[in-house]
Amino acid sequence: MYYAEQALLGALLPEPQRLTNVTGSGPDAFSTPAHAAVSVDVCALLSAYT
């Protein structure tokens, strides 16, 4: 699970607009606090694009 989360977040960092295609990816969906924090940052990047 850990590596799948890393892969998802790594894929979203350069293109945060793709987050709209992913369901259930809120901060509470991640297994570590670090991944949850990155998820929050990706959401912030997404809002900066829109």
C-alpha positions in Angstrom: 0.0 0.0 0.0 2.8 2.4 0.9 4.4 2.2 -2.5 1.1 2.6 -4.3 0.4 5.8 -2.3 3.9 7.1 -3.2 3.3 6.3 -6.9 -0.1 8.1 -6.9 1.3 11.2 -5.2 4.3 11.2 -7.4 2.2 11.1 -10.5 -0.1 13.9 -9.2 2.7 16.4 -8.3 3.6 17.4 -11.8 -0.1 17.3 -13.0 -2.4 18.0 -10.0 -5.3 18.6 -12.3 -5.5 14.8 -12.7 -6.7 14.6 -9.1 -10.2 15.2 -10.5 -10.0 11.7 -12.1 -9.1 10.0 -8.8 -11.8 9.2 -6.3 -11.3 8.6 -2.6 -7.9 10.3 -2.5 -8.5 12.7 0.4 -5.9 13.0 3.2 -7.8 10.5 5.3 -7.3 7.8 2.6 -3.5 7.6 3.1 -1.8 5.4 5.6 0.9 7.7 6.8 0.8 11.3 8.0 3.5 12.3 5.4 1.4 11.0 2.6 -1.7 12.7 4.0 0.2 16.0 4.1 1.4 15.6 0.5 -2.2 14.9 -0.5 -3.3 18.2 1.1 -0.5 20.0 -0.8 -1.6 18.4 -4.1 -5.2 19.6 -3.4 -3.8 23.1 -2.9 -1.9 22.9 -6.2 -5.1 21.8 -7.9 -7.0 24.8 -6.5 -4.2 27.1 -7.8 -4.7 25.7 -11.3 -8.5 26.3 -11.3 
